[in-house]
Amino acid sequence: MVLSYSRRLYIEFTVSQEMEDFLRGHVNGFESFGGCCPKVILYDNLKSVVTWRQKRLIQYNNRFLEFAGTYLFEPRACNPCRGNEKPRAETGVRYVKQNFLAGREFRDLADLRVQAFHWLRDVANVRTHQTTRERPIDRFEQEKDLLQPVPRSPYDTRICRPVRVTHQIRVKFQTNTYTVPLGHVGQVLTLKAGPDRVWLYHADREVACHVRCYGRYRDIENPTHTKAILEIKP
């Protein structure tokens, strides 16, 4: 994400292109800009934003429009194959690839995100920009008062799925299984997954919380859950 006037940059790395990751990137980007949001944002024609297009007739993704309405910004889709309509973003992508990613090593996703945070703070946003001949962080001081504040309650960008509890007191999410208390066998619960945690709700009551696993075919269990079932079914 690049602010048009200041060229202040925000980047975020994820393990998927799901809508929830896309929206969470927006929320984190707005927070990085001091809790400010532009009034207009330009986009490619990715399906998270545009579900159908016929020349100037555009149908936007309903959930994305709900998000945009929450933050009161206007989305504008560039014309297909017209990179010249968003040169700041295209230049920003090239700059990240050549200046940040090239030759860099990282242990895992968390380490990459930490390195990206420090690079934004210590390099990208304090350099003298090639086009403006000023530092993005300095020009942002002139720009920030023209941006609009974000809502006090951020949009819930967690993945939300209905899941059924098996007789082994487990629910399945992205090939992994997570345990729940014994009393919910056979019930349909609401699963909400953020970047670090997985929550399970019965109606509006939280019944379980786990550290989210990004591996495959893992079983994540809470010992108190399994102890209860072992007492009646060794």
C-alpha positions as CSV (number, residue, x, y, z in Angstrom):
1,M,0.0,0.0,0.0
2,V,1.4,3.4,-1.1
3,L,0.1,6.8,-0.2
4,S,-0.1,9.0,-3.3
5,Y,1.3,12.2,-2.1
6,S,3.9,11.2,0.5
7,R,4.8,7.8,-1.1
8,R,4.8,6.4,2.4
9,L,4.8,2.6,2.1
10,Y,3.3,-0.3,3.9
11,I,3.9,-4.0,3.2
12,E,2.7,-7.2,4.7
13,F,3.5,-10.8,4.0
14,T,0.9,-13.6,4.3
15,V,0.6,-17.3,3.6
16,S,-2.6,-17.0,1.5
17,Q,-4.6,-14.7,-0.7
18,E,-7.9,-15.2,1.1
19,M,-10.2,-12.3,1.6
20,E,-9.6,-12.2,5.3
21,D,-5.8,-11.8,4.8
22,F,-6.5,-9.1,2.2
23,L,-8.7,-7.1,4.5
24,R,-6.5,-7.5,7.5
25,G,-3.6,-6.1,5.4
26,H,-5.8,-3.0,4.9
27,V,-6.5,-2.6,8.6
28,N,-2.8,-3.0,9.6
29,G,-1.8,-0.6,6.8
30,F,-4.2,2.1,8.1
31,E,-2.9,1.6,11.6
32,S,0.7,2.0,10.3
33,F,-0.4,5.4,8.9
34,G,-1.3,6.6,12.4
35,G,-4.9,5.3,12.3
36,C,-5.7,7.2,9.1
37,C,-7.4,6.1,5.9
38,P,-7.4,7.6,2.4
39,K,-10.7,8.7,0.9
40,V,-10.1,6.9,-2.4
41,I,-8.0,3.8,-3.0
42,L,-7.0,2.4,-6.5
43,Y,-7.0,-1.3,-7.1
44,D,-6.1,-3.9,-9.7
45,N,-9.0,-6.1,-10.9
46,L,-8.3,-8.8,-8.4
47,K,-11.4,-11.0,-7.4
48,S,-11.2,-9.8,-3.8
49,V,-12.3,-6.4,-5.1
50,V,-14.0,-6.9,-8.5
51,T,-16.2,-9.9,-9.1
52,W,-17.3,-9.0,-12.6
53,R,-16.4,-6.3,-15.2
54,Q,-17.5,-5.4,-18.7
55,K,-15.5,-2.3,-19.8
56,R,-16.9,0.5,-17.5
57,L,-19.5,-1.7,-15.9
58,I,-18.0,-3.0,-12.6
59,Q,-19.5,-5.2,-10.0
60,Y,-17.6,-5.1,-6.7
61,N,-17.2,-7.9,-4.2
62,N,-20.0,-7.5,-1.6
63,R,-17.9,-8.2,1.4
64,F,-15.2,-5.8,0.2
65,L,-17.9,-3.1,-0.3
66,E,-19.0,-3.8,3.3
67,F,-15.4,-3.2,4.4
68,A,-15.0,-0.1,2.4
69,G,-18.3,1.2,3.8
70,T,-17.1,0.7,7.3
71,Y,-13.9,2.7,6.6
72,L,-15.7,5.2,4.4
73,F,-13.3,5.0,1.4
74,E,-14.2,4.8,-2.3
75,P,-12.6,1.9,-4.2
76,R,-11.7,2.5,-7.8
77,A,-10.7,-0.3,-10.1
78,C,-8.0,0.5,-12.7
79,N,-8.6,-0.5,-16.3
80,P,-7.3,-4.0,-17.1
81,C,-3.6,-4.2,-18.2
82,R,-3.1,-0.5,-17.5
83,G,-0.2,-0.4,-15.0
84,N,0.3,3.3,-15.9
85,E,-2.9,4.1,-14.0
86,K,-1.2,3.1,-10.7
87,P,2.5,3.9,-11.2
88,R,3.1,4.5,-7.4
89,A,2.0,0.9,-6.6
90,E,3.9,-0.7,-9.5
91,T,7.1,1.2,-8.5
92,G,6.6,0.3,-4.9
93,V,6.4,-3.4,-5.7
94,R,9.6,-3.2,-7.7
95,Y,11.3,-1.3,-4.9
96,V,10.3,-4.0,-2.4
97,K,11.6,-6.8,-4.6
98,Q,14.9,-5.2,-5.4
99,N,15.7,-3.4,-2.1
100,F,14.1,-5.6,0.6
101,L,13.6,-9.2,-0.7
102,A,16.7,-9.6,-2.9
103,G,19.3,-11.7,-1.1
104,R,17.5,-11.6,2.2
105,E,17.3,-14.6,4.5
106,F,14.6,-15.3,7.2
107,R,13.8,-18.1,9.5
108,D,10.0,-18.1,9.2
109,L,7.0,-15.9,8.4
110,A,7.2,-14.1,11.8
111,D,10.9,-13.3,11.2
112,L,10.1,-12.0,7.7
113,R,7.4,-9.7,9.1
114,V,9.7,-8.3,11.8
115,Q,12.4,-7.6,9.2
116,A,9.8,-5.9,7.0
117,F,8.7,-3.7,9.9
118,H,12.3,-2.5,10.6
119,W,13.0,-2.0,6.9
120,L,9.9,0.2,6.5
121,R,10.9,2.3,9.6
122,D,14.6,2.5,9.0
123,V,15.0,2.5,5.2
124,A,11.9,2.8,3.0
125,N,10.0,5.6,4.6
126,V,13.1,7.7,5.6
127,R,15.0,7.5,2.3
128,T,15.0,10.4,-0.1
129,H,12.4,9.4,-2.7
130,Q,13.7,9.4,-6.3
131,T,10.6,11.2,-7.7
132,T,9.7,13.7,-4.9
133,R,13.3,14.3,-3.7
134,E,11.9,14.3,-0.2
135,R,11.6,11.7,2.5
136,P,8.1,10.0,2.6
137,I,8.0,10.4,6.4
138,D,8.4,14.2,6.0
139,R,5.8,14.6,3.3
140,F,3.4,12.5,5.3
141,E,3.3,15.3,7.9
142,Q,1.6,17.5,5.2
143,E,-0.6,14.6,4.0
144,K,-2.0,13.1,7.3
145,D,-4.4,15.9,8.0
146,L,-6.2,15.3,4.7
147,L,-6.7,11.6,5.5
148,Q,-9.7,10.4,7.5
149,P,-9.6,8.7,10.9
150,V,-10.5,5.0,11.1
151,P,-13.5,3.7,13.1
152,R,-12.9,3.1,16.8
153,S,-13.9,-0.5,16.5
154,P,-11.9,-2.2,13.7
155,Y,-13.6,-4.4,11.1
156,D,-13.4,-8.1,12.2
157,T,-11.1,-9.6,9.6
158,R,-11.0,-13.1,11.1
159,I,-11.9,-16.1,9.0
160,C,-15.4,-17.2,10.1
161,R,-16.6,-20.8,9.4
162,P,-19.3,-23.1,10.8
163,V,-17.7,-26.4,12.0
164,R,-19.2,-29.6,13.4
165,V,-17.7,-31.3,16.4
166,T,-16.8,-35.0,15.9
167,H,-17.3,-37.7,18.5
168,Q,-13.6,-37.3,19.2
169,I,-14.3,-33.7,20.4
170,R,-12.5,-32.2,17.5
171,V,-13.3,-29.7,14.7
172,K,-11.4,-29.5,11.4
173,F,-9.9,-26.3,9.9
174,Q,-7.5,-26.2,6.9
175,T,-6.5,-29.9,7.3
176,N,-5.7,-29.5,11.0
177,T,-7.9,-30.6,14.0
178,Y,-8.6,-28.6,17.2
179,T,-10.2,-30.0,20.4
180,V,-13.2,-28.6,22.2
181,P,-14.9,-29.4,25.5
182,L,-16.7,-32.7,25.8
183,G,-20.2,-31.2,26.0
184,H,-20.2,-30.0,22.4
185,V,-20.0,-33.3,20.5
186,G,-22.3,-33.2,17.5
187,Q,-22.9,-29.5,17.7
188,V,-22.2,-26.9,15.0
189,L,-19.9,-24.3,16.4
190,T,-18.6,-21.0,14.9
191,L,-14.8,-21.0,14.2
192,K,-13.0,-17.7,13.9
193,A,-9.3,-17.7,12.9
194,G,-6.9,-14.8,13.2
195,P,-3.3,-14.8,12.2
196,D,-2.2,-16.3,15.6
197,R,-5.2,-17.8,17.2
198,V,-8.2,-20.0,16.5
199,W,-11.4,-19.4,18.6
200,L,-14.5,-21.6,18.8
201,Y,-17.9,-20.2,19.8
202,H,-21.2,-21.8,20.8
203,A,-23.7,-19.0,20.0
204,D,-21.9,-16.0,21.4
205,R,-20.0,-17.8,24.1
206,E,-16.3,-18.7,23.6
207,V,-15.7,-22.4,24.4
208,A,-12.1,-22.9,23.2
209,C,-9.1,-21.0,22.0
210,H,-5.9,-22.5,20.4
211,V,-2.7,-21.2,18.9
212,R,-3.2,-21.4,15.1
213,C,-1.2,-24.0,13.3
214,Y,0.1,-23.4,9.8
215,G,1.3,-27.0,9.4
216,R,-0.8,-29.7,7.7
217,Y,-2.6,-32.7,9.2
218,R,-1.7,-31.7,12.8
219,D,-3.8,-32.4,15.9
220,I,-3.9,-29.4,18.3
221,E,-5.3,-30.4,21.6
222,N,-6.0,-28.9,25.0
223,P,-5.1,-31.4,27.7
224,T,-8.2,-30.5,29.8
225,H,-10.4,-31.4,26.8
226,T,-8.9,-34.8,26.2
227,K,-8.7,-35.6,29.9
228,A,-12.5,-35.4,30.1
229,I,-13.1,-37.8,27.3
230,L,-10.5,-40.3,28.5
231,E,-12.2,-40.5,31.8
232,I,-15.4,-41.9,30.2
233,K,-13.8,-43.5,27.1
234,P,-10.2,-44.9,27.8
